[in-house]
């Protein structure tokens, strides 16, 4: 599900962010800026939810607002879809 040049790195980034680590902490671990981490998270979530009619969300914050309660209940499901 994760596209890009470094899918394993991106999977780890998404997992760590979903587990509650800050963008800065994750970025420091991968030598990325927190803005780049945010972009990776947004792009991946956008791809994941595109097939589920969430493509209309224009920011990660909107995607989170749409599915926040479901994410809390099914974090493992989301991580496994990566």
OpenMM code with the backbone's topology and positions (N, CA, C; nanometers):
from openmm import Vec3, app, unit

residues = "UNK UNK UNK UNK UNK UNK UNK UNK UNK UNK UNK UNK UNK UNK UNK UNK UNK UNK UNK UNK UNK UNK UNK UNK UNK UNK UNK UNK UNK UNK UNK UNK UNK UNK UNK UNK UNK UNK UNK UNK UNK UNK UNK UNK UNK UNK UNK UNK UNK UNK UNK UNK UNK UNK UNK UNK UNK UNK UNK UNK UNK UNK UNK UNK UNK UNK UNK UNK UNK UNK UNK UNK UNK UNK UNK UNK UNK UNK UNK UNK UNK UNK".split()
positions = [
    Vec3(0.0808, -0.1197, 0.0000),
    Vec3(0.0000, 0.0000, 0.0000),
    Vec3(0.0845, 0.1252, 0.0000),
    Vec3(0.2028, 0.1181, 0.0593),
    Vec3(0.2872, 0.2371, 0.0637),
    Vec3(0.3707, 0.2426, -0.0619),
    Vec3(0.3599, 0.3540, -0.1316),
    Vec3(0.4379, 0.3759, -0.2519),
    Vec3(0.5559, 0.4647, -0.2174),
    Vec3(0.6447, 0.4780, -0.3128),
    Vec3(0.7574, 0.5670, -0.2928),
    Vec3(0.8882, 0.4909, -0.2988),
    Vec3(0.9962, 0.5664, -0.2893),
    Vec3(1.1283, 0.5087, -0.3033),
    Vec3(1.1684, 0.4265, -0.1808),
    Vec3(1.1119, 0.4577, -0.0637),
    Vec3(1.1522, 0.3896, 0.0595),
    Vec3(1.0301, 0.3433, 0.1380),
    Vec3(0.9599, 0.2401, 0.0873),
    Vec3(0.8347, 0.1991, 0.1531),
    Vec3(0.8527, 0.1483, 0.2956),
    Vec3(0.9622, 0.0805, 0.3264),
    Vec3(0.9823, 0.0301, 0.4626),
    Vec3(1.0023, 0.1464, 0.5594),
    Vec3(1.0789, 0.2461, 0.5177),
    Vec3(1.0991, 0.3640, 0.6017),
    Vec3(0.9669, 0.4354, 0.6234),
    Vec3(0.8901, 0.4509, 0.5162),
    Vec3(0.7619, 0.5196, 0.5270),
    Vec3(0.6657, 0.4448, 0.6176),
    Vec3(0.6676, 0.3114, 0.6107),
    Vec3(0.5811, 0.2318, 0.6984),
    Vec3(0.6174, 0.2549, 0.8441),
    Vec3(0.7469, 0.2586, 0.8724),
    Vec3(0.7910, 0.2830, 1.0098),
    Vec3(0.7503, 0.4235, 1.0551),
    Vec3(0.7626, 0.5201, 0.9661),
    Vec3(0.7240, 0.6578, 0.9994),
    Vec3(0.5757, 0.6647, 1.0337),
    Vec3(0.4924, 0.6071, 0.9492),
    Vec3(0.3473, 0.6097, 0.9720),
    Vec3(0.3143, 0.5402, 1.1036),
    Vec3(0.3750, 0.4252, 1.1270),
    Vec3(0.3483, 0.3500, 1.2488),
    Vec3(0.3841, 0.4322, 1.3720),
    Vec3(0.4995, 0.4936, 1.3705),
    Vec3(0.5434, 0.5717, 1.4862),
    Vec3(0.4535, 0.6925, 1.5103),
    Vec3(0.4107, 0.7583, 1.4032),
    Vec3(0.3209, 0.8738, 1.4189),
    Vec3(0.1866, 0.8283, 1.4744),
    Vec3(0.1320, 0.7182, 1.4235),
    Vec3(0.0043, 0.6680, 1.4732),
    Vec3(0.0140, 0.6230, 1.6193),
    Vec3(0.1318, 0.5824, 1.6614),
    Vec3(0.1509, 0.5421, 1.8005),
    Vec3(0.1716, 0.6609, 1.8930),
    Vec3(0.1733, 0.7821, 1.8364),
    Vec3(0.1766, 0.9019, 1.9194),
    Vec3(0.3079, 0.9774, 1.9260),
    Vec3(0.4087, 0.9322, 1.8539),
    Vec3(0.5344, 1.0071, 1.8549),
    Vec3(0.5167, 1.1376, 1.7767),
    Vec3(0.5934, 1.2380, 1.8150),
    Vec3(0.5823, 1.3669, 1.7465),
    Vec3(0.6512, 1.3611, 1.6105),
    Vec3(0.6104, 1.4500, 1.5222),
    Vec3(0.6726, 1.4581, 1.3906),
    Vec3(0.8213, 1.4875, 1.4038),
    Vec3(0.8564, 1.5737, 1.4989),
    Vec3(0.9968, 1.6100, 1.5194),
    Vec3(1.0790, 1.4894, 1.5634),
    Vec3(1.0276, 1.4108, 1.6573),
    Vec3(1.0990, 1.2929, 1.7063),
    Vec3(1.1199, 1.1918, 1.5944),
    Vec3(1.0153, 1.1663, 1.5177),
    Vec3(1.0250, 1.0713, 1.4061),
    Vec3(1.1219, 1.1248, 1.3014),
    Vec3(1.1127, 1.2527, 1.2721),
    Vec3(1.2028, 1.3136, 1.1741),
    Vec3(1.3480, 1.3048, 1.2164),
    Vec3(1.3751, 1.3320, 1.3418),
    Vec3(1.5124, 1.3243, 1.3922),
    Vec3(1.5683, 1.1832, 1.3778),
    Vec3(1.4861, 1.0833, 1.4024),
    Vec3(1.5302, 0.9441, 1.3922),
    Vec3(1.5644, 0.9052, 1.2483),
    Vec3(1.5009, 0.9713, 1.1522),
    Vec3(1.5221, 0.9374, 1.0105),
    Vec3(1.5949, 1.0473, 0.9337),
    Vec3(1.6469, 1.1459, 1.0073),
    Vec3(1.7166, 1.2585, 0.9461),
    Vec3(1.6296, 1.3296, 0.8425),
    Vec3(1.5046, 1.3546, 0.8821),
    Vec3(1.4085, 1.4261, 0.7995),
    Vec3(1.3549, 1.5447, 0.8788),
    Vec3(1.3051, 1.6444, 0.8087),
    Vec3(1.2387, 1.7546, 0.8781),
    Vec3(1.1002, 1.7088, 0.9204),
    Vec3(1.0438, 1.7781, 1.0197),
    Vec3(0.9087, 1.7408, 1.0605),
    Vec3(0.8090, 1.7695, 0.9486),
    Vec3(0.8377, 1.8659, 0.8622),
    Vec3(0.7497, 1.8929, 0.7474),
    Vec3(0.7508, 1.7754, 0.6508),
    Vec3(0.8678, 1.7154, 0.6260),
    Vec3(0.8748, 1.6001, 0.5356),
    Vec3(0.8010, 1.4811, 0.5955),
    Vec3(0.8126, 1.4623, 0.7271),
    Vec3(0.7389, 1.3544, 0.7940),
    Vec3(0.5896, 1.3777, 0.7763),
    Vec3(0.5437, 1.5023, 0.7962),
    Vec3(0.4020, 1.5342, 0.7785),
    Vec3(0.3568, 1.5020, 0.6359),
    Vec3(0.4400, 1.5351, 0.5373),
    Vec3(0.4061, 1.5070, 0.3977),
    Vec3(0.3950, 1.3573, 0.3725),
    Vec3(0.4874, 1.2800, 0.4272),
    Vec3(0.4827, 1.1344, 0.4093),
    Vec3(0.3554, 1.0779, 0.4711),
    Vec3(0.3216, 1.1229, 0.5914),
    Vec3(0.2006, 1.0764, 0.6585),
    Vec3(0.0778, 1.1145, 0.5763),
    Vec3(0.0698, 1.2393, 0.5331),
    Vec3(-0.0464, 1.2845, 0.4552),
    Vec3(-0.0599, 1.2050, 0.3260),
    Vec3(0.0492, 1.1930, 0.2517),
    Vec3(0.0432, 1.1244, 0.1220),
    Vec3(0.0016, 0.9790, 0.1386),
    Vec3(0.0534, 0.9133, 0.2400),
    Vec3(0.0188, 0.7736, 0.2623),
    Vec3(-0.1272, 0.7589, 0.3044),
    Vec3(-0.1718, 0.8419, 0.3977),
    Vec3(-0.3110, 0.8353, 0.4422),
    Vec3(-0.4054, 0.8704, 0.3283),
    Vec3(-0.3665, 0.9669, 0.2488),
    Vec3(-0.4502, 1.0052, 0.1344),
    Vec3(-0.4669, 0.8859, 0.0395),
    Vec3(-0.3569, 0.8159, 0.0124),
    Vec3(-0.3648, 0.6975, -0.0742),
    Vec3(-0.4503, 0.5882, -0.0110),
    Vec3(-0.4330, 0.5682, 0.1206),
    Vec3(-0.5088, 0.4624, 0.1882),
    Vec3(-0.6586, 0.4876, 0.1832),
    Vec3(-0.6986, 0.6122, 0.2073),
    Vec3(-0.8402, 0.6426, 0.2166),
    Vec3(-0.9024, 0.6841, 0.0851),
    Vec3(-0.8217, 0.6988, -0.0177),
    Vec3(-0.8737, 0.7378, -0.1491),
    Vec3(-0.9793, 0.6380, -0.1958),
    Vec3(-0.9515, 0.5108, -0.1752),
    Vec3(-1.0457, 0.4071, -0.2172),
    Vec3(-1.1696, 0.4027, -0.1288),
    Vec3(-1.1654, 0.4683, -0.0135),
    Vec3(-1.2775, 0.4685, 0.0793),
    Vec3(-1.3515, 0.6013, 0.0823),
    Vec3(-1.3428, 0.6772, -0.0258),
    Vec3(-1.4141, 0.8037, -0.0416),
    Vec3(-1.3714, 0.9120, 0.0571),
    Vec3(-1.2469, 0.9103, 0.0980),
    Vec3(-1.1951, 1.0173, 0.1829),
    Vec3(-1.0985, 1.1067, 0.1059),
    Vec3(-1.0946, 1.0911, -0.0256),
    Vec3(-1.0020, 1.1695, -0.1064),
    Vec3(-1.0372, 1.3179, -0.1045),
    Vec3(-1.1588, 1.3532, -0.0659),
    Vec3(-1.1989, 1.4925, -0.0610),
    Vec3(-1.1309, 1.5700, 0.0495),
    Vec3(-1.0721, 1.4987, 0.1455),
    Vec3(-1.0006, 1.5666, 0.2536),
    Vec3(-0.8730, 1.6260, 0.1962),
    Vec3(-0.8494, 1.7525, 0.2249),
    Vec3(-0.7336, 1.8187, 0.1659),
    Vec3(-0.6143, 1.8251, 0.2591),
    Vec3(-0.6313, 1.7905, 0.3844),
    Vec3(-0.5188, 1.7924, 0.4774),
    Vec3(-0.5246, 1.6692, 0.5670),
    Vec3(-0.4125, 1.6392, 0.6266),
    Vec3(-0.4083, 1.5284, 0.7209),
    Vec3(-0.5042, 1.5534, 0.8365),
    Vec3(-0.5146, 1.6774, 0.8806),
    Vec3(-0.6052, 1.7117, 0.9908),
    Vec3(-0.7497, 1.6758, 0.9543),
    Vec3(-0.7899, 1.7007, 0.8305),
    Vec3(-0.9269, 1.6665, 0.7892),
    Vec3(-0.9470, 1.5161, 0.7854),
    Vec3(-0.8472, 1.4441, 0.7374),
    Vec3(-0.8578, 1.2984, 0.7354),
    Vec3(-0.8708, 1.2464, 0.8784),
    Vec3(-0.7884, 1.2988, 0.9687),
    Vec3(-0.7954, 1.2563, 1.1084),
    Vec3(-0.9314, 1.2890, 1.1685),
    Vec3(-0.9855, 1.4055, 1.1357),
    Vec3(-1.1163, 1.4434, 1.1886),
    Vec3(-1.2238, 1.3471, 1.1411),
    Vec3(-1.2131, 1.3028, 1.0181),
    Vec3(-1.3129, 1.2119, 0.9609),
    Vec3(-1.3074, 1.0745, 1.0277),
    Vec3(-1.1883, 1.0254, 1.0546),
    Vec3(-1.1738, 0.8875, 1.1003),
    Vec3(-1.1118, 0.8714, 1.2384),
    Vec3(-1.1046, 0.9761, 1.3184),
    Vec3(-1.0344, 0.9705, 1.4455),
    Vec3(-1.0838, 0.8578, 1.5359),
    Vec3(-1.2123, 0.8469, 1.5556),
    Vec3(-1.2620, 0.7425, 1.6456),
    Vec3(-1.2340, 0.6026, 1.5907),
    Vec3(-1.2424, 0.5874, 1.4593),
    Vec3(-1.2135, 0.4571, 1.3990),
    Vec3(-1.0651, 0.4241, 1.4111),
    Vec3(-0.9805, 0.5246, 1.3985),
    Vec3(-0.8367, 0.5002, 1.4105),
    Vec3(-0.8030, 0.4525, 1.5500),
    Vec3(-0.8634, 0.5122, 1.6489),
    Vec3(-0.8355, 0.4713, 1.7868),
    Vec3(-0.8774, 0.3268, 1.8087),
    Vec3(-0.9887, 0.2880, 1.7502),
    Vec3(-1.0415, 0.1532, 1.7694),
    Vec3(-0.9692, 0.0503, 1.6830),
    Vec3(-0.9098, 0.0939, 1.5737),
    Vec3(-0.8533, -0.0037, 1.4804),
    Vec3(-0.7125, 0.0319, 1.4350),
    Vec3(-0.6295, 0.0773, 1.5262),
    Vec3(-0.4932, 0.1169, 1.4911),
    Vec3(-0.4178, 0.0016, 1.4248),
    Vec3(-0.4328, -0.1183, 1.4776),
    Vec3(-0.3631, -0.2331, 1.4189),
    Vec3(-0.4117, -0.2619, 1.2779),
    Vec3(-0.5396, -0.2429, 1.2530),
    Vec3(-0.5940, -0.2640, 1.1188),
    Vec3(-0.5268, -0.1681, 1.0200),
    Vec3(-0.5152, -0.0411, 1.0590),
    Vec3(-0.4543, 0.0581, 0.9704),
    Vec3(-0.3078, 0.0242, 0.9462),
    Vec3(-0.2354, -0.0084, 1.0507),
    Vec3(-0.0946, -0.0399, 1.0356),
    Vec3(-0.0766, -0.1616, 0.9445),
    Vec3(-0.1635, -0.2605, 0.9571),
    Vec3(-0.1534, -0.3793, 0.8720),
    Vec3(-0.1842, -0.3508, 0.7266),
    Vec3(-0.2641, -0.2471, 0.6994),
    Vec3(-0.2947, -0.2117, 0.5603),
    Vec3(-0.1774, -0.1422, 0.4928),
    Vec3(-0.0816, -0.0937, 0.5706),
    Vec3(0.0342, -0.0285, 0.5125),
    Vec3(0.1123, -0.1330, 0.4404),
] * unit.nanometer
topology = app.Topology()
chain = topology.addChain("A")
for resn in residues:
    res = topology.addResidue(resn, chain)
    for name in ("N", "CA", "C"):
        topology.addAtom(name, app.Element.getBySymbol(name[0]), res)
